[in-house]
Amino acid sequence: MPIDGVNGVTTNAMTNAMTSVTGTSSDTATTGTTGTDGSGFAASLGNAVDGLQQLQSDSKTLALKAVTGNLDDIHDATIASTRAQVTLELVAAVRNKGVDAFNEIMRMQA
């Protein structure tokens, strides 16, 4: 099995979310301003969570096939499980950083 199957651990939704967080999205580049209501970040994070749920669903499906003996290649289940795990850790880290930033802003206002 080629190593290429392991590359691209994040989903397109997570990649888009990280692009929006870093401020390099095409919307920000073309308009030159960013919204202050946070809707772009919320939408990106929502898309990332949806992508994570899809990865976890695929992982569970492949794990069930592996347990029942209907899976030809166990590597597919292992890769799907690892992708779901790494993406979950990434989404949790982004969430934690967002909460930390919010708390810091609240401390500055007090």
C-alpha positions as CSV (number, residue, x, y, z in Angstrom):
1,M,0.0,0.0,0.0
2,P,1.5,3.3,-1.0
3,I,2.2,5.9,1.7
4,D,0.1,8.4,-0.2
5,G,-3.0,7.0,1.5
6,V,-1.9,8.5,4.8
7,N,-1.3,12.0,3.4
8,G,-4.1,14.6,3.8
9,V,-5.2,13.7,7.3
10,T,-7.5,16.6,7.4
11,T,-10.7,16.9,5.4
12,N,-11.4,19.7,3.0
13,A,-13.7,21.3,5.6
14,M,-10.9,21.3,8.1
15,T,-8.5,22.8,5.6
16,N,-11.0,25.5,4.8
17,A,-11.5,26.2,8.5
18,M,-7.8,26.5,9.1
19,T,-7.4,28.8,6.1
20,S,-10.2,31.0,7.4
21,V,-8.6,31.1,10.9
22,T,-5.3,32.2,9.5
23,G,-6.9,34.9,7.4
24,T,-5.7,33.8,4.0
25,S,-9.1,32.9,2.5
26,S,-10.0,34.4,-0.8
27,D,-12.9,36.3,0.7
28,T,-10.7,38.2,3.1
29,A,-8.1,38.8,0.4
30,T,-10.5,40.3,-2.1
31,T,-12.5,42.5,0.3
32,G,-9.6,43.6,2.5
33,T,-11.8,43.5,5.6
34,T,-13.1,40.8,7.9
35,G,-16.5,40.6,9.5
36,T,-16.6,41.4,13.2
37,D,-19.6,39.2,13.9
38,G,-17.6,36.0,13.8
39,S,-20.0,34.3,11.4
40,G,-17.2,33.3,9.0
41,F,-15.3,31.6,11.8
42,A,-18.4,29.9,13.1
43,A,-19.3,28.6,9.7
44,S,-15.8,27.3,9.1
45,L,-15.7,25.6,12.5
46,G,-19.2,24.1,11.8
47,N,-17.9,22.7,8.5
48,A,-14.9,21.3,10.2
49,V,-17.1,19.5,12.8
50,D,-19.3,18.2,10.0
51,G,-16.3,16.8,8.2
52,L,-15.1,15.3,11.5
53,Q,-18.5,13.6,12.0
54,Q,-18.2,12.2,8.4
55,L,-14.7,10.8,9.1
56,Q,-15.9,9.2,12.4
57,S,-18.9,7.7,10.6
58,D,-16.6,6.2,7.9
59,S,-14.3,4.9,10.6
60,K,-17.1,3.2,12.5
61,T,-18.4,1.6,9.3
62,L,-15.0,0.2,8.3
63,A,-14.4,-1.0,11.9
64,L,-17.8,-2.8,11.8
65,K,-16.9,-4.4,8.5
66,A,-13.5,-5.5,9.9
67,V,-15.1,-7.1,13.0
68,T,-17.7,-9.0,10.9
69,G,-15.0,-10.1,8.4
70,N,-16.5,-8.2,5.5
71,L,-13.4,-6.0,5.0
72,D,-10.7,-7.1,2.5
73,D,-8.0,-4.7,3.7
74,I,-7.6,-3.9,7.4
75,H,-5.4,-1.0,6.5
76,D,-8.4,0.9,5.3
77,A,-10.0,0.7,8.7
78,T,-6.7,1.7,10.4
79,I,-6.2,4.7,8.2
80,A,-9.8,5.8,8.6
81,S,-9.5,5.5,12.4
82,T,-6.3,7.5,12.5
83,R,-7.7,10.2,10.3
84,A,-10.7,10.6,12.5
85,Q,-8.5,10.7,15.7
86,V,-6.0,13.3,14.3
87,T,-8.8,15.5,13.0
88,L,-10.6,15.3,16.3
89,E,-7.4,16.4,18.1
90,L,-7.0,19.3,15.6
91,V,-10.6,20.5,16.0
92,A,-10.3,20.3,19.8
93,A,-7.1,22.3,19.7
94,V,-8.7,25.0,17.5
95,R,-11.7,25.1,19.9
96,N,-9.4,25.4,22.9
97,K,-7.5,28.2,21.4
98,G,-10.7,30.0,20.5
99,V,-11.9,29.6,24.1
100,D,-8.6,30.9,25.4
101,A,-8.7,33.9,23.1
102,F,-12.3,34.6,24.2
103,N,-11.3,34.4,27.9
104,E,-8.4,36.7,27.3
105,I,-10.6,39.3,25.6
106,M,-13.0,39.1,28.5
107,R,-10.2,39.7,31.0
108,M,-9.0,42.7,29.0
109,Q,-12.5,44.3,29.2
110,A,-12.9,43.8,32.9
